[in-house]
């Protein structure tokens, strides 16, 4: 783990990753074990569930400091731009085609 920070509607994890590892397996474990722990510890007033899916982006070693700073400053950053606005912007920056029907949903 290099950096981690959470907001009410999303979580940033920045970690080193080997090419022979499976990102989908890692995310299944993270989401499954964290939701089990959150519910066991009763940290939420109702049953906690992650939304389906996740966004994953890769960065080079030379970008580590910038990405860490970005993650650490999430609260300030989201005063200017919502998570959904940010996420769509990142998808566009990375030239990822997406369908609006499958983008994260706002908190209810």
C-alpha positions as CSV (number, residue, x, y, z in Angstrom):
1,X,0.0,0.0,0.0
2,X,1.4,3.4,-1.0
3,X,-1.6,5.7,-0.2
4,X,-5.2,5.3,0.9
5,X,-8.0,7.9,1.5
6,X,-11.7,7.7,1.6
7,X,-14.6,10.0,1.0
8,X,-18.3,9.3,1.8
9,X,-18.9,8.1,-1.8
10,X,-15.6,6.5,-2.8
11,X,-12.2,5.2,-1.8
12,X,-8.8,5.6,-3.3
13,X,-6.2,2.8,-3.0
14,X,-2.8,3.3,-4.5
15,X,-0.6,0.2,-4.3
16,X,2.3,-1.5,-6.0
17,X,1.2,-4.4,-8.2
18,X,3.1,-7.2,-10.0
19,X,2.1,-8.1,-13.6
20,X,1.4,-11.7,-12.6
21,X,-1.2,-10.7,-10.1
22,X,-5.0,-10.6,-10.8
23,X,-6.6,-7.2,-10.2
24,X,-10.1,-8.7,-10.3
25,X,-9.1,-11.2,-7.6
26,X,-7.6,-8.5,-5.4
27,X,-10.6,-6.3,-5.7
28,X,-13.0,-9.2,-4.9
29,X,-11.0,-9.9,-1.8
30,X,-10.8,-6.2,-0.7
31,X,-14.5,-5.6,-1.2
32,X,-15.6,-8.9,0.3
33,X,-13.5,-8.8,3.4
34,X,-13.9,-5.1,4.1
35,X,-17.7,-5.3,3.8
36,X,-17.8,-8.4,6.0
37,X,-15.7,-6.5,8.6
38,X,-17.7,-3.3,8.4
39,X,-21.0,-5.3,8.9
40,X,-19.5,-7.4,11.7
41,X,-18.3,-4.4,13.6
42,X,-21.7,-2.6,12.9
43,X,-19.9,0.5,11.6
44,X,-22.9,1.4,9.4
45,X,-26.5,1.9,10.5
46,X,-27.6,-0.5,7.7
47,X,-26.0,-3.4,5.9
48,X,-22.9,-2.1,4.0
49,X,-22.4,-3.1,0.4
50,X,-20.0,-1.9,-2.2
51,X,-21.3,-0.9,-5.6
52,X,-20.5,-3.3,-8.4
53,X,-17.3,-2.6,-10.3
54,X,-14.3,-0.4,-9.7
55,X,-12.0,1.9,-11.6
56,X,-8.3,1.0,-11.9
57,X,-5.6,3.1,-13.5
58,X,-1.9,2.6,-13.7
59,X,0.9,5.1,-13.1
60,X,4.6,5.1,-13.5
61,X,7.1,5.3,-10.6
62,X,7.9,8.9,-11.5
63,X,4.2,9.8,-10.7
64,X,4.1,8.3,-7.2
65,X,4.5,11.6,-5.4
66,X,1.9,13.4,-7.5
67,X,-0.6,10.6,-7.1
68,X,-0.1,10.4,-3.3
69,X,-0.6,14.2,-3.0
70,X,-3.8,13.9,-5.1
71,X,-5.1,11.1,-2.9
72,X,-4.2,12.9,0.4
73,X,-6.0,16.1,-0.8
74,X,-9.4,14.5,-1.7
75,X,-11.5,16.5,0.7
76,X,-10.2,19.8,-0.7
77,X,-10.3,18.5,-4.3
78,X,-14.0,17.5,-4.0
79,X,-15.0,21.0,-2.9
80,X,-14.4,21.9,-6.5
81,X,-15.4,18.8,-8.4
82,X,-17.8,15.9,-7.5
83,X,-16.6,12.3,-7.6
84,X,-18.7,11.6,-10.7
85,X,-17.3,14.6,-12.5
86,X,-13.8,13.6,-11.5
87,X,-14.3,10.0,-12.5
88,X,-15.6,10.8,-16.0
89,X,-12.7,13.3,-16.5
90,X,-10.2,10.5,-15.6
91,X,-11.9,8.1,-18.0
92,X,-11.6,10.7,-20.7
93,X,-8.0,11.5,-19.9
94,X,-7.2,7.8,-20.2
95,X,-9.3,7.6,-23.3
96,X,-11.5,4.9,-21.9
97,X,-14.8,4.4,-23.7
98,X,-17.7,4.2,-21.2
99,X,-21.5,3.9,-21.2
100,X,-23.3,6.2,-18.8
101,X,-25.5,3.3,-17.7
102,X,-22.5,1.6,-16.0
103,X,-20.9,4.6,-14.3
104,X,-21.0,4.8,-10.5
105,X,-24.3,5.9,-9.0
106,X,-24.5,8.8,-6.5
107,X,-25.2,8.1,-2.9
108,X,-28.9,8.0,-2.0
